[in-house]
């Protein structure tokens, strides 16, 4: 298994973060990596997100779990590996919220492919989280 994680804190509430996550069509406003995106179904477990990163082929993500306003988990099944990203908004003392993106790459080729593609996929987590919380705070 290969893993990566990044967190940031914000004055935005869990619900404000959740509202941005649930508005999948609006993700490109705070995620600079997205060329096109489409949600099929509600923002809930079992629905799918078709996301096209800039200059790349589309990726289909399945929402594996969604617990408003705390977290959602998406998974991309790429044959020999599964890329699972846990997006969590945790209420802290003092009215702050910690937002965390945690990626896990599992499967038969995870030890080989994880270190190759994991940093590319998760490399923008700091910038994406910064843009997300900035938008949530306004």
C-alpha positions as CSV (number, residue, x, y, z in Angstrom):
1,X,0.0,0.0,0.0
2,X,1.1,3.6,-0.7
3,X,-0.3,6.5,1.3
4,X,-0.2,10.3,1.3
5,X,-1.9,12.9,3.5
6,X,-2.3,16.6,3.8
7,X,-4.3,18.7,6.3
8,X,-5.1,22.3,6.9
9,X,-7.1,24.3,9.4
10,X,-9.8,26.9,8.6
11,X,-12.4,29.1,10.2
12,X,-15.0,27.7,7.8
13,X,-17.4,25.2,9.3
14,X,-17.8,21.6,8.4
15,X,-21.1,22.5,6.6
16,X,-19.4,25.2,4.5
17,X,-16.7,22.7,3.4
18,X,-19.4,20.0,2.8
19,X,-21.4,22.4,0.6
20,X,-18.4,22.9,-1.7
21,X,-17.7,19.2,-1.8
22,X,-21.3,18.4,-2.6
23,X,-21.3,20.9,-5.5
24,X,-19.3,18.7,-7.8
25,X,-20.0,20.8,-10.8
26,X,-18.3,23.7,-9.0
27,X,-15.1,21.9,-8.1
28,X,-13.1,23.5,-10.9
29,X,-13.6,26.9,-9.1
30,X,-11.2,25.7,-6.3
31,X,-9.4,22.7,-7.9
32,X,-7.2,24.1,-10.7
33,X,-6.5,20.6,-12.0
34,X,-10.0,19.9,-13.3
35,X,-10.9,20.5,-17.0
36,X,-14.3,18.8,-16.9
37,X,-16.4,17.1,-14.1
38,X,-19.8,15.5,-13.9
39,X,-21.7,13.8,-11.1
40,X,-24.1,11.0,-11.9
41,X,-26.6,10.7,-9.2
42,X,-26.8,12.5,-5.8
43,X,-23.7,13.3,-3.8
44,X,-23.9,10.0,-1.9
45,X,-22.4,6.5,-1.7
46,X,-22.9,4.6,-5.0
47,X,-22.9,7.7,-7.3
48,X,-20.1,8.3,-9.8
49,X,-18.0,11.3,-10.7
50,X,-16.4,11.5,-14.1
51,X,-13.5,13.9,-13.8
52,X,-11.1,15.0,-16.6
53,X,-7.8,16.4,-15.2
54,X,-6.3,19.1,-17.5
55,X,-4.6,17.4,-20.4
56,X,-5.4,13.9,-19.3
57,X,-8.0,11.2,-20.0
58,X,-11.2,11.1,-17.9
59,X,-11.2,9.2,-14.6
60,X,-14.3,7.6,-13.1
61,X,-14.6,7.9,-9.4
62,X,-17.2,6.0,-7.3
63,X,-18.3,7.6,-4.1
64,X,-17.8,4.8,-1.6
65,X,-19.0,6.7,1.5
66,X,-20.6,10.1,2.2
67,X,-21.3,11.2,5.8
68,X,-22.5,14.8,5.8
69,X,-20.8,17.1,7.0
70,X,-17.8,15.0,8.1
71,X,-16.4,13.0,5.2
72,X,-16.7,11.5,1.8
73,X,-14.6,8.8,0.2
74,X,-14.0,8.3,-3.5
75,X,-12.4,5.4,-5.3
76,X,-10.9,4.9,-8.7
77,X,-10.5,1.3,-9.7
78,X,-7.6,1.2,-12.2
79,X,-7.4,-2.6,-12.7
80,X,-4.3,-3.5,-10.8
81,X,-4.7,-0.8,-8.2
82,X,-7.4,1.1,-6.4
83,X,-6.9,4.8,-5.6
84,X,-9.0,5.7,-2.5
85,X,-9.2,9.3,-1.2
86,X,-10.7,10.1,2.1
87,X,-11.8,13.8,2.4
88,X,-12.5,14.6,6.0
89,X,-13.7,17.8,7.8
90,X,-13.2,17.5,11.5
91,X,-14.6,20.1,14.0
92,X,-11.9,21.4,16.4
93,X,-12.2,23.4,19.5
94,X,-12.4,27.2,19.1
95,X,-14.6,27.0,16.0
96,X,-11.9,25.8,13.7
97,X,-12.2,22.9,11.2
98,X,-9.4,20.6,10.1
99,X,-9.7,19.5,6.5
100,X,-7.7,16.4,5.5
101,X,-7.2,14.6,2.2
102,X,-5.8,11.0,2.8
103,X,-5.0,8.9,-0.3
104,X,-4.4,5.1,-0.2
105,X,-3.3,3.1,-3.2
106,X,-3.9,-0.6,-2.8
107,X,-3.9,-3.7,-5.0
108,X,-1.4,-6.2,-6.5
109,X,0.7,-3.5,-8.1
110,X,0.4,-0.8,-5.4
111,X,4.0,-1.2,-4.2
112,X,5.2,-0.6,-7.8
113,X,2.6,1.9,-9.1
114,X,1.9,3.7,-5.9
115,X,5.3,5.4,-5.7
116,X,5.1,6.2,-9.4
117,X,1.6,7.7,-9.7
118,X,0.8,8.6,-6.1
119,X,2.9,11.7,-5.8
120,X,1.6,12.9,-9.2
121,X,-2.1,12.5,-8.0
122,X,-1.6,13.8,-4.5
123,X,1.0,16.4,-5.2
124,X,-1.5,19.2,-5.5
125,X,-3.3,18.4,-2.2
126,X,-1.7,21.5,-0.4
127,X,-2.8,23.9,-3.2
128,X,-6.2,22.3,-3.6
129,X,-7.0,22.4,0.1
130,X,-5.7,26.0,0.4
131,X,-8.1,27.0,-2.5
132,X,-11.0,25.0,-0.9
133,X,-10.7,26.6,2.5
134,X,-10.2,30.1,1.0
135,X,-13.4,29.7,-1.0
136,X,-15.3,28.3,2.1
137,X,-14.2,31.2,4.2
138,X,-15.6,33.8,1.8
